[in-house]
Amino acid sequence: MTDASTFITTTLEGDTLDLVCWRELGTTAGGVVEKAYTLNPGLADLGPTLPGGIDVVLPVIDTQTPQTIATVSLWS
């Protein structure tokens, strides 16, 4: 069951949950993968590589906040 803060996607053969999060949400940051495991009890029991055709509930993330990436300047 989903609400406005979640949506359902289906795995492809050989997917990992972090790959599904990256493909569908564009990120794995901010605890997204951990939230997905919480929303899908028993998913971890399937192992690290998921079979195809599994419905996975993912959290809707706020895409309005720009993500910043810390960079290092070697020559400053």
Helices and strands as residue ranges (DSSP letters): E 6-10, H 17-25, H 32-39, G 43-46, E 55-59
